[in-house]
Amino acid sequence: MALIVQKFGGSSVADAESIKRVAKRIVQTKKAGNDVVVAVSAMGDTTDELLDLAHSVTPIPAGRELDMLLTAGERISMALLAMAIKSLGVEASSYTGSQAGMLTDAQHGKARIVDVTPKRVREALDAGHVAIVAGFQGFNRTTGEITTLGRGGSDTTAVALAAALDADVCEIYTDVDGIFTADPRVVPKARKIDRITSEEMLELAASGAKVLYIRAVEYARRHGVTLHVRSSFSNAEGTIVYNPAEGETVEEPIITGIAGDLSEGKITVVGVPDQPGKAAEIFTIVARAGANIDMIVQNVSEAVSGRTDISFTLPKDQGQGVLTALEVAKADIGYESIQYDDQIGKLALVGAGMRTNAGVSAQLFRALHEASINIEMISTSEIRISVVTRADTLNEALRVVHEAFGLDGDTEAVVYAGTGR
């Protein structure tokens, strides 16, 4: 008998029929002799609808009240799912994040998990029940307040429960058959990956792959949780995301997959005095504005003017705050002007085999050149190469690069519904 944690996203429980289908899958897992814990998201687009409702009342909702509102979505889906499971003859108990022992810091809207004490979940399992936990939400002991974990919170909830319960596996159910070599909505001939290391998955998630959120992958890697990404609409085997054992030797593909991201913008600080400490000034201000920087490029200084340009990418929703902060500090930094570009796309090529194979960069740049796609920025890690292009050329770039590296499959991938989560 295994202990299995299953997570179902919004597209998997979008309506009553979907909830019934998910309930049958859970009952099937339970009747196979397993203990089952389920983390569930709000139905369909409920979270977005609640956010829209809040902003129709006030442009800046209070964080505490917004968390109280948003957690209602998961409470609805967890209760309905418990009802559906009970109707199939299996006992099920639903729990909010606080009831399940999901303890977080006090930050509303994007709280971090600090501990998991799943006493009531264990009691439910001991009683032979399926335990259903509301994803995305937690509780801060000091303030006594409900919190939410932000986007990807349900994935993170499932992984945290799996770690705390020492589960055999954490199954993440979505609307595609697993992890693919690219987003099958953009690259129809993308192939399903049977097994991928957590290191590679972390790079793909950080680069825009939508099937798994980066926080969940980080948590799974840190706590040694094996993930199994599957479709809630089929019985396909899915993809295993694993941590290689210490000393384990595996034959790694040169390129595992590619990812695209349209969620970032680019800021260029023009005419920065080319002096020690100026970059530190700029990025200290950026950090204080709460921005997450991705790629950074500093141009070669002009000998005559003694000035340089510094460009960096960041999430679009953080762009205006950073622009304002930098404009306030213009006189102190001494730059000439500032530019913001929100029409960029980022393509990332990921593969652990890059460590031992030369020529990957050349092949990537040649493929983009032959498609007349211009590269604006480049960054690399040990197993990733990222480039910035124009937003309107990103999808074509993904298809071209996917084919150039021999990743195309013989048939088109199946996408059942939703957004890939």
C-alpha positions in Angstrom: 0.0 0.0 0.0 1.3 3.4 -1.0 0.5 6.9 0.3 -0.3 9.1 -2.7 -0.9 12.8 -2.8 -2.9 14.0 -5.8 -3.3 17.6 -6.9 -6.1 18.7 -9.2 -6.1 22.2 -10.8 -8.9 24.5 -11.8 -9.3 23.0 -15.3 -9.6 19.5 -13.8 -12.5 20.6 -11.5 -14.0 23.3 -13.7 -17.7 22.1 -13.4 -19.8 19.5 -11.7 -19.1 16.8 -14.4 -15.4 17.4 -14.1 -15.6 17.0 -10.3 -17.4 13.7 -10.7 -14.8 12.5 -13.1 -12.0 13.5 -10.7 -13.9 11.8 -7.8 -14.0 8.5 -9.8 -10.2 8.7 -10.3 -9.6 9.3 -6.6 -11.9 6.4 -5.6 -10.1 4.2 -8.1 -6.7 5.0 -6.5 -8.2 4.4 -3.0 -9.8 1.1 -3.9 -6.4 -0.1 -5.3 -5.3 -0.2 -1.7 -3.7 3.2 -1.4 -4.0 6.0 1.2 -5.0 9.2 -0.7 -4.6 12.9 0.1 -5.9 15.4 -2.4 -5.0 19.1 -2.8 -7.5 20.9 -4.9 -7.7 24.3 -6.6 -10.7 26.5 -7.1 -13.1 25.6 -9.9 -12.1 26.8 -13.4 -11.5 30.6 -13.4 -13.0 31.2 -10.0 -9.9 32.8 -8.5 -9.7 35.3 -11.4 -13.4 36.0 -11.1 -13.0 36.7 -7.4 -10.1 39.0 -8.1 -12.1 40.9 -10.7 -15.0 41.2 -8.2 -12.6 42.6 -5.6 -11.2 45.2 -8.0 -14.7 46.2 -9.0 -15.3 47.3 -5.4 -12.0 49.0 -4.8 -8.8 49.5 -7.0 -6.5 48.4 -4.1 -8.2 45.7 -2.0 -6.8 45.2 1.5 -4.5 42.1 1.6 -6.2 40.5 4.5 -9.7 40.8 3.1 -8.5 39.7 -0.4 -7.1 36.5 1.2 -10.4 35.9 3.0 -12.3 36.3 -0.3 -10.0 34.2 -2.5 -9.8 31.2 -0.1 -13.6 30.8 -0.6 -12.9 29.3 -4.1 -11.0 26.3 -2.7 -13.5 25.8 0.1 -16.2 25.4 -2.5 -14.3 22.9 -4.7 -13.0 20.8 -1.7 -16.5 20.4 -0.3 -18.0 19.5 -3.6 -15.3 17.0 -4.3 -15.8 15.4 -0.8 -19.5 15.1 -1.6 -18.8 13.4 -5.0 -16.4 10.9 -3.4 -18.9 10.0 -0.7 -21.6 9.4 -3.3 -19.3 6.7 -4.7 -19.2 4.9 -1.4 -15.8 6.1 0.0 -15.5 8.3 3.0 -13.9 11.7 2.5 -13.2 14.6 4.7 -12.3 18.2 3.5 -10.0 20.6 5.3 -9.0 24.2 4.8 -5.3 25.0 4.7 -5.3 26.0 8.4 -7.1 22.8 9.4 -4.6 20.8 7.5 -1.7 22.5 9.3 -0.3 24.6 6.5 1.6 27.2 8.5 3.0 30.2 6.7 4.6 33.6 7.3 2.3 36.6 7.7 2.6 38.0 4.2 -0.9 38.2 2.5 -1.1 37.3 -1.1 2.2 35.5 -1.4 2.9 33.8 1.9 5.7 31.2 2.2 5.2 27.9 3.9 7.3 27.7 7.1 6.0 24.4 8.5 3.4 21.7 7.9 1.7 19.9 10.8 -0.9 17.6 9.2 -2.4 16.1 12.4 -6.0 16.1 11.1 -5.0 14.8 7.7 -3.1 11.8 9.4 -6.2 11.1 11.5 -8.4 11.1 8.4 -6.1 8.6 6.8 -6.0 6.4 9.9 -9.8 6.3 9.8 -9.7 5.1 6.2 -10.9 8.4 4.7 -9.7 10.3 1.7 -8.3 13.6 3.0 -9.1 16.6 0.7 -7.1 19.8 1.4 -7.8 23.3 0.0 -4.8 24.3 -2.0 -3.3 27.8 -2.2 -4.0 28.7 1.5 -2.5 28.6 4.9 -2.4 30.1 8.4 -0.1 32.3 10.4 0.1 31.3 14.0 1.4 34.7 15.3 -1.3 36.8 13.7 -4.0 34.2 13.7 -4.8 35.2 10.1 -5.6 33.2 6.9 -3.1 33.6 4.1 -2.8 32.7 0.5 0.3 31.4 -1.2 0.0 33.2 -4.5 0.0 31.7 -8.0 1.0 28.1 -8.0 0.0 27.7 -4.4 -2.0 24.6 -4.9 0.9 22.8 -6.5 3.1 23.9 -3.6 0.4 22.8 -1.1 0.4 19.3 -2.6 4.2 19.0 -2.6 4.4 20.3 1.0 1.9 17.7 2.1 3.7 15.0 0.3 6.9 16.0 2.1 5.3 16.2 5.5 3.5 12.9 5.2 6.5 11.1 3.6 4.3 10.2 0.6 5.5 7.7 -2.0 4.7 10.1 -4.8 2.9 13.4 -5.5 0.7 13.3 -8.6 0.0 16.6 -10.3 -3.0 16.3 -12.5 -3.4 18.8 -15.4 -5.0 19.1 -18.8 -2.1 17.6 -20.8 -0.5 14.1 -20.7 2.6 15.2 -18.9 5.7 17.4 -19.5 6.4 18.0 -23.1 9.4 19.2 -25.0 7.5 22.4 -25.6 4.1 23.8 -25.0 1.9 21.7 -27.3 -0.5 24.6 -27.8 2.3 26.5 -29.6 4.4 23.6 -30.9 1.8 20.9 -32.0 4.6 18.3 -32.6 6.0 18.6 -29.1 6.8 15.1 -27.6 6.0 13.9 -24.1 9.0 13.4 -21.8 8.8 10.2 -19.8 11.4 11.2 -17.2 13.0 14.6 -16.4 15.4 15.6 -13.5 14.2 18.2 -11.0 17.1 20.4 -12.1 15.9 20.5 -15.7 12.3 20.9 -14.6 13.3 23.8 -12.4 15.0 25.6 -15.4 11.9 25.0 -17.6 9.5 26.2 -15.0 11.6 29.3 -14.3 11.6 30.0 -18.1 7.9 29.9 -18.6 6.8 26.3 -18.8 3.3 26.3 -17.5 2.6 22.7 -16.3 4.5 23.1 -13.0 5.2 26.2 -10.9 8.7 26.9 -9.9 8.0 27.1 -6.2 6.5 23.6 -6.2 9.5 22.2 -8.1 11.9 23.9 -5.7 10.1 22.5 -2.7 10.0 19.0 -4.2 13.7 19.1 -5.1 14.7 20.4 -1.6 12.6 17.7 0.2 13.2 14.8 -2.1 9.6 14.5 -3.3 9.0 12.6 -6.6 6.5 14.2 -8.8 4.3 12.5 -11.4 2.6 14.8 -13.8 -0.5 13.3 -15.4 -3.7 14.2 -17.2 -6.9 14.2 -15.4 -8.6 13.5 -18.8 -6.8 10.3 -19.8 -4.9 7.3 -18.4 -1.6 8.2 -20.1 1.5 7.4 -18.0 2.6 11.0 -17.7 6.0 12.3 -16.7 8.1 11.5 -13.7 10.1 14.4 -12.2 12.8 12.9 -10.0 16.0 13.7 -8.1 18.9 11.5 -9.3 20.4 9.5 -6.4 23.9 10.7 -5.3 26.4 9.1 -7.6 23.7 7.9 -10.1 24.9 8.0 -13.7 22.2 8.7 -16.3 22.5 9.2 -20.0 21.2 12.7 -20.4 19.8 14.2 -23.6 21.6 17.2 -24.9 18.3 19.2 -25.1 15.4 18.1 -22.9 12.9 20.9 -23.9 12.3 24.5 -24.7 10.0 27.1 -23.0 8.6 30.5 -24.0 7.6 33.4 -21.8 5.6 36.5 -22.7 5.2 37.7 -19.2 8.3 39.9 -19.0 9.3 43.4 -20.0 12.7 45.0 -20.5 14.0 48.2 -18.9 17.0 49.9 -20.4 18.8 52.6 -18.3 20.5 54.7 -20.9 23.7 56.7 -20.4 24.8 55.4 -17.0 28.1 56.8 -15.8 30.6 54.0 -16.3 31.9 54.1 -12.8 32.3 51.5 -10.0 29.2 51.2 -7.9 26.6 52.5 -10.4 25.2 49.1 -11.3 25.0 48.4 -7.5 23.0 51.6 -7.1 20.6 50.7 -9.8 19.9 47.1 -8.7 19.6 48.1 -5.0 16.8 50.4 -6.0 15.3 47.6 -8.2 15.5 45.2 -5.2 13.8 47.7 -2.9 11.0 48.0 -5.4 10.4 44.2 -4.9 11.2 43.2 -8.5 12.6 39.8 -9.6 15.3 40.4 -12.1 15.9 37.7 -14.8 18.4 38.7 -17.5 20.9 41.5 -17.3 23.1 43.0 -20.1 25.5 45.9 -19.8 26.8 47.4 -23.1 30.5 48.2 -23.7 31.2 51.8 -22.5 31.6 54.6 -25.0 35.2 55.9 -24.6 34.3 59.5 -25.5 31.3 59.9 -23.2 32.3 57.4 -20.4 28.7 56.2 -20.3 27.1 52.8 -20.8 23.6 51.3 -21.1 22.2 48.7 -18.7 19.2 46.5 -19.7 17.4 44.0 -17.6 14.1 42.0 -17.8 11.5 41.6 -15.1 7.8 40.6 -14.7 5.6 43.1 -16.5 3.4 43.6 -13.4 6.6 44.9 -11.6 7.7 47.2 -14.4 5.9 50.4 -13.4 7.0 50.3 -9.8 10.7 49.9 -10.9 10.4 52.7 -13.5 9.0 55.1 -10.8 11.7 54.2 -8.3 14.5 54.7 -10.9 13.0 58.0 -12.1 13.0 59.3 -8.5 16.7 58.4 -8.2 17.7 59.8 -11.6 19.8 62.7 -10.3 21.6 60.4 -7.8 22.5 57.8 -10.4 23.2 60.3 -13.1 21.8 58.4 -16.1 20.4 60.2 -19.2 17.1 58.4 -19.8 15.1 55.3 -19.2 13.2 53.1 -21.7 10.6 50.4 -21.1 9.6 47.7 -23.6 6.8 45.3 -22.9 6.7 43.7 -26.3 9.4 41.1 -25.7 9.4 37.3 -25.6 11.9 35.0 -23.9 12.9 31.6 -25.3 14.8 29.1 -23.1 16.6 26.0 -24.3 17.2 23.4 -21.4 19.2 20.2 -21.2 21.6 18.7 -18.8 23.6 17.3 -21.7 24.8 20.8 -22.5 27.4 20.3 -19.9 29.3 17.9 -22.1 28.3 18.8 -25.6 29.7 21.7 -27.6 27.9 23.7 -30.4 24.5 24.1 -28.8 24.7 27.9 -28.8 25.8 28.0 -32.5 23.0 25.7 -33.5 20.4 27.8 -31.7 21.6 31.1 -33.1 21.8 29.6 -36.6 18.2 28.3 -36.5 17.0 31.8 -35.4 19.1 33.5 -38.1 17.7 31.3 -40.8 14.2 32.2 -39.7 15.1 36.0 -39.7 14.4 36.2 -36.0 16.5 38.8 -34.2 18.1 38.2 -30.8 18.1 41.1 -28.4 19.5 39.6 -25.2 21.3 36.4 -24.2 21.9 34.7 -20.9 23.1 31.2 -19.9 23.4 28.8 -17.0 25.1 25.4 -16.9 22.1 23.7 -18.5 20.1 26.6 -20.1 20.4 29.2 -22.8 17.9 32.0 -22.9 17.3 34.6 -25.6 15.0 37.6 -25.9 13.2 38.2 -29.1 10.2 40.4 -30.2 7.0 39.1 -28.7 5.4 38.7 -32.0 8.1 36.3 -33.2 8.3 34.1 -30.1 5.9 31.4 -31.2 7.7 31.0 -34.5 11.0 31.0 -32.7 9.8 28.1 -30.5 8.7 26.1 -33.5 11.9 26.7 -35.5 14.2 25.9 -32.6 12.2 22.8 -31.6 12.6 21.4 -35.1 16.2 22.4 -35.4 17.1 20.3 -32.3 15.2 17.3 -33.5 12.6 17.5 -30.8 9.5 17.2 -33.1 7.4 14.1 -32.7 5.6 12.1 -35.4 2.1 13.1 -34.3 0.5 16.1 -32.7 0.1 16.3 -29.0 -3.3 16.1 -27.4 -4.5 19.1 -25.3 -7.8 18.5 -23.5 -8.7 21.9 -22.0 -7.6 24.8 -20.0 -4.1 26.4 -19.7 -1.8 23.5 -19.0 -2.3 23.6 -15.2 
